[in-house]
Amino acid sequence: MTAHHIPASSGPRVAARDVLLQVRGLRAAVSQGGAVRPVLDDVNFDLRRGERLGVLGETGLALPLLARALTGRPAPGDRVLAGTARFTAGTALHLAAPGEPAPGDTGTVTLHDPAVLGAPHTERAAAAPRVLVADLTALPPDEAKARTDRLRETAPALDEDGIALIVVGGRFETVAGFCDTLQVVAGGRIVERGPAAELRARPRHRLTVALRAGAAAPPHGAGTGRGCFYEPHCLRGRGHDSCRHDLPGPAPFVSPHGSVTVKCHFPAPAAPTP
């Protein structure tokens, strides 16, 4: 399959900052009962210094596996099939490298530039641009919101140090109200990405529309496996041949907050929220 990098903007607060981490072509699977089940397919994104990135979407395997792949904390059966993660200083972050618990009760894992992984802790903290990954996928809604609130309280200090944050899972409104940038995962792929303020006001992928309305995302594997993962649940595309059989390519949109990219055959009209 041809890889598609989604060239969407980060949120305007960080859009002009340097890129800290690039993830390209991430494919991952889980082994279940002796069979290998593909879960993540062609995941690509950039993370800027000090950026807060929210990752939302399908329930079940995809979001937790993405968090584990990035932090190097695999569960039994996890398999990274392809992909790279690279700090822009030039060193690669191996997608199975060990993570390190972050201090404090934020439920995050710290990623360091591998060039300084062997240094003493105090030197690593001073020398390495860091990424914190907060996996909220297994938490009850109230606990996920409380965890996000604690991250929000620490955000000014993180930003001062140039530390980026990836929040995986949680409620749409809570995460979108805190993060600079959102990306929505369906069928193991990023199907919408752009500034969080824009996706809150004008979501275009039908799954993003449903998440904003408070609906739960369907579990991984709910689609036909050929076309759009969300097709069986989509009021616009359900039963449509292209949605059932053809994987949608990326479509760019220009918005007041920056560019948005969507993979959807019938994106929702970009009408302002009443």
C-alpha positions in Angstrom: 0.0 0.0 0.0 1.3 3.5 -0.8 2.1 5.5 2.3 0.3 8.8 2.7 1.9 11.4 5.0 -0.8 13.7 6.3 0.5 17.3 5.8 -1.9 18.9 8.2 -1.1 21.9 10.4 -0.3 21.7 14.1 -2.3 24.0 16.3 -1.5 27.7 15.9 0.2 27.9 19.3 3.0 25.6 18.1 2.7 25.7 14.3 5.9 27.7 13.8 8.0 25.7 16.2 10.7 23.2 15.2 9.6 19.6 14.6 10.8 17.4 17.5 9.8 13.9 16.4 8.8 12.4 13.1 6.9 9.1 12.9 6.7 7.5 9.4 5.0 4.4 8.1 4.3 2.8 11.4 2.6 -0.6 10.9 2.0 -2.9 13.9 0.1 -6.0 14.7 -0.9 -8.3 17.6 -0.6 -12.1 17.7 -3.7 -13.8 18.8 -4.2 -17.6 18.9 -1.2 -18.1 16.6 -2.5 -15.6 14.0 -1.0 -12.2 13.3 -3.7 -9.5 13.3 -2.8 -6.2 11.6 -3.9 -3.3 13.7 -1.9 -0.1 12.8 -1.3 0.7 9.1 0.7 3.6 7.7 0.7 5.9 10.8 2.5 9.2 10.0 2.8 12.3 12.0 5.1 15.1 13.2 5.3 16.4 16.7 6.6 19.9 17.4 8.5 21.1 20.4 6.1 21.7 23.3 3.1 20.5 21.3 0.2 18.7 22.9 -1.1 16.1 20.5 -4.4 14.3 21.2 -5.0 10.9 19.5 -8.6 9.7 19.5 -10.6 7.1 17.6 -11.5 3.5 17.5 -11.7 1.5 20.7 -10.0 -1.8 21.4 -6.6 -2.5 20.0 -5.4 0.4 17.9 -4.9 3.3 20.4 -3.3 1.2 23.2 -1.0 -0.5 20.6 0.1 2.9 19.3 0.9 4.1 22.8 2.9 0.9 23.5 4.8 1.1 20.2 5.9 4.6 20.8 6.9 4.1 24.4 8.6 0.7 23.9 6.4 -1.1 26.5 5.0 -3.9 24.4 2.4 -6.3 25.6 2.8 -10.0 24.9 2.0 -10.5 21.2 2.7 -7.0 20.1 4.6 -6.8 16.8 6.0 -3.7 15.1 6.1 -4.6 11.4 7.5 -1.5 9.9 8.1 2.2 10.5 10.5 4.7 11.9 10.4 7.3 14.7 13.2 9.9 14.5 14.1 12.8 16.6 15.0 15.7 14.2 18.5 16.0 15.6 19.1 12.9 13.5 19.0 10.0 16.0 16.3 7.3 15.6 14.0 6.2 18.3 13.6 2.5 18.0 10.0 1.6 18.2 10.7 -1.1 20.7 13.1 1.0 22.8 12.5 1.0 26.6 10.4 3.8 28.0 11.0 5.4 31.4 8.3 6.3 33.9 7.9 10.1 34.2 8.0 11.6 37.7 4.7 12.5 39.3 1.2 11.1 39.1 0.5 11.9 35.5 0.5 8.4 34.1 3.0 9.3 31.4 6.1 7.6 29.9 9.1 9.7 28.9 10.9 9.3 25.6 14.5 10.5 25.4 16.7 11.0 22.4 18.6 7.7 22.2 21.9 9.7 21.9 21.6 10.4 25.6 19.9 7.3 26.9 23.2 6.1 28.4 23.8 9.3 30.3 23.0 9.8 34.0 19.4 10.8 34.7 20.2 14.4 35.5 22.2 14.8 32.3 19.4 13.2 30.2 16.9 15.6 31.7 19.0 18.6 30.8 20.2 17.4 27.4 17.4 15.6 25.7 14.2 17.0 24.1 11.5 14.8 25.6 8.1 13.5 24.6 5.6 12.4 27.2 3.0 9.8 26.2 -0.1 9.5 28.4 -2.2 6.4 27.6 -5.8 7.0 28.9 -7.4 4.2 26.9 -7.8 1.8 29.8 -9.1 4.3 32.3 -12.8 4.9 33.2 -14.0 8.2 31.9 -13.9 10.1 35.2 -10.3 8.9 35.9 -9.3 9.8 32.3 -10.6 13.3 32.8 -8.9 13.7 36.1 -5.6 12.5 34.6 -6.1 15.0 31.7 -6.7 17.8 34.3 -3.4 16.9 36.1 -1.6 17.1 32.7 -3.2 20.5 32.1 -1.9 21.7 35.4 1.7 20.7 34.5 1.4 22.0 30.9 3.1 25.4 31.5 6.1 23.8 33.0 6.3 21.2 30.2 6.0 24.0 27.6 8.8 26.0 29.3 11.1 23.0 28.9 10.0 22.3 25.3 8.5 19.0 26.3 5.9 17.6 23.9 2.9 15.6 25.0 0.9 12.9 23.3 -2.4 12.1 24.9 -3.9 8.8 23.7 -7.6 8.2 24.4 -10.0 10.1 26.6 -13.2 12.1 25.9 -13.2 14.2 22.7 -14.2 17.5 24.4 -11.7 17.1 27.2 -8.8 16.2 25.0 -9.7 18.7 22.3 -10.0 21.5 24.8 -6.5 20.8 26.1 -4.4 19.8 23.1 -3.0 21.9 20.2 -3.6 19.2 17.6 -5.9 16.3 17.1 -5.6 13.2 15.0 -8.4 10.6 14.7 -7.6 6.9 14.1 -10.0 4.5 12.3 -9.1 1.2 10.9 -5.6 1.6 12.2 -5.0 4.7 10.1 -5.0 8.4 10.8 -8.2 9.6 9.1 -8.3 13.2 10.2 -5.7 15.5 11.6 -5.5 19.2 12.2 -5.6 22.0 14.8 -7.8 20.9 17.7 -9.8 24.1 17.6 -10.8 23.4 14.0 -11.8 19.8 14.7 -13.9 21.0 17.6 -15.7 23.5 15.5 -15.8 21.8 12.1 -15.1 18.1 12.2 -15.1 16.6 8.7 -14.6 12.8 9.0 -17.8 11.2 10.1 -16.1 9.4 13.0 -14.8 12.7 14.3 -18.4 14.2 14.0 -19.7 11.2 16.1 -16.9 11.6 18.7 -17.6 15.3 19.1 -21.3 14.4 19.7 -20.3 12.1 22.5 -20.7 8.8 20.7 -18.4 5.9 21.4 -16.1 4.8 18.6 -16.6 1.3 17.3 -14.0 -1.3 18.1 -11.2 -2.2 15.7 -12.2 -4.7 13.0 -15.8 -3.4 12.9 -15.5 -2.6 9.1 -15.3 -4.8 6.0 -11.5 -4.7 6.0 -11.3 -3.3 2.5 -12.8 0.2 2.4 -13.5 2.7 5.2 -13.4 1.2 8.7 -16.4 3.4 9.7 -18.6 2.5 6.8 -21.0 0.2 8.7 -21.7 3.0 11.2 -21.7 6.0 8.9 -25.1 7.6 8.2 -23.7 9.1 4.9 -21.5 6.3 3.5 -23.1 3.1 4.9 -23.8 0.7 2.0 -22.0 3.0 -0.6 -19.8 1.0 -2.9 -16.8 3.3 -2.6 -17.0 3.4 1.1 -17.3 -0.4 1.3 -14.5 -1.3 -1.1 -12.1 1.7 -1.7 -9.7 3.1 0.9 -10.2 6.9 0.9 -7.1 9.0 0.1 -6.1 12.2 1.9 -8.0 15.4 1.1 -6.7 18.7 2.4 -8.8 21.6 3.7 -7.8 25.1 4.6 -9.3 26.5 7.8 -9.0 29.7 9.9 -6.9 27.7 12.4 -4.6 26.0 9.8 -4.8 23.1 7.4 -6.7 19.9 8.0 -6.4 16.6 6.2 -9.2 14.0 6.0 -9.4 10.5 4.6 -13.1 10.2 3.8 -15.1 9.7 0.6 -17.9 12.0 1.9 -16.4 14.5 4.3 -19.0 16.5 6.4 -19.7 20.0 5.3 -17.5 22.5 7.0 -20.3 24.5 8.5 -19.6 26.5 11.7 -20.8 25.1 14.9 -24.1 26.9 16.0 
